[in-house]
Amino acid sequence: MTEQASLIKYPCDFPIKIMGKSQGNFAQLAVSIVKQHAPDFDETTLETKTSKSGMYLSLTCTIRATSRIQLDALYQALSDHPMVSVAL
């Protein structure tokens, strides 16, 4: 696989949307994964939205992205967790 030039200029503010079932500690779990990869993430900037039915929760975490490697690792960690339905 060849390394392609990134269309993103780092460092930059980068929003990550995380969706999953609205249960107990979903938001805390997602934030802990984000902070493992972006330790300077400010939890007070977390945006949350509940679905109409109340069954799902959407979180938007805007991190200071420093590299594609960082973003790839973060998306992989989120996607690998069973409580996370989608990470965009």
C-alpha positions in Angstrom: 0.0 0.0 0.0 1.5 3.3 -1.0 1.3 6.4 1.3 -1.0 8.9 -0.3 -0.7 12.6 0.4 -3.2 13.7 3.0 -5.9 16.2 2.0 -5.8 17.3 5.7 -3.2 19.8 6.9 -2.0 18.8 10.4 -2.4 19.9 13.1 -6.1 20.8 12.8 -9.4 20.7 14.7 -11.1 17.5 13.5 -14.7 16.5 14.5 -15.4 12.8 15.1 -19.0 11.6 15.2 -19.5 8.5 17.4 -22.9 6.7 17.5 -24.1 3.9 19.6 -27.0 2.7 21.8 -28.0 5.1 24.5 -27.0 3.0 27.5 -25.3 3.6 30.9 -21.8 4.6 30.2 -21.6 4.9 26.4 -20.6 8.6 26.4 -17.9 8.0 29.1 -16.5 5.0 27.3 -16.3 6.9 24.0 -14.6 9.9 25.6 -12.1 7.6 27.3 -11.2 6.0 23.9 -10.9 9.5 22.3 -8.6 10.7 25.2 -6.3 7.7 24.7 -5.5 9.0 21.2 -6.0 12.7 21.8 -5.1 13.3 25.5 -5.8 17.1 25.1 -9.4 16.5 24.1 -11.6 19.0 26.2 -14.6 17.1 27.4 -16.5 20.3 27.9 -16.7 20.6 24.1 -18.5 17.3 23.7 -21.7 17.6 21.8 -24.4 15.0 22.4 -27.7 14.3 20.6 -30.2 11.7 21.4 -32.3 10.0 18.7 -36.1 10.7 18.6 -36.8 7.3 20.1 -34.1 7.8 22.8 -32.6 4.5 21.7 -29.4 6.0 20.2 -26.8 8.6 21.2 -24.7 10.6 18.8 -21.5 12.2 20.2 -19.3 14.8 18.4 -15.8 15.1 19.7 -13.6 17.8 18.1 -10.0 16.9 18.7 -6.8 18.5 17.7 -5.6 16.0 15.1 -1.8 15.8 14.7 -1.5 13.1 12.0 -3.3 10.6 9.8 -1.7 7.8 12.0 -3.4 9.3 15.0 -6.8 9.5 13.3 -6.5 5.9 11.9 -5.7 4.5 15.3 -8.6 6.4 16.9 -11.1 5.3 14.3 -9.8 1.7 14.6 -10.2 1.7 18.4 -13.7 3.2 18.2 -14.8 0.7 15.5 -13.4 -2.2 17.5 -15.5 -1.5 20.5 -18.8 -3.4 20.7 -20.7 -0.4 22.1 -19.8 1.8 19.1 -22.2 1.3 16.2 -20.6 3.9 13.9 -17.6 6.3 13.9 -17.4 9.0 11.2 
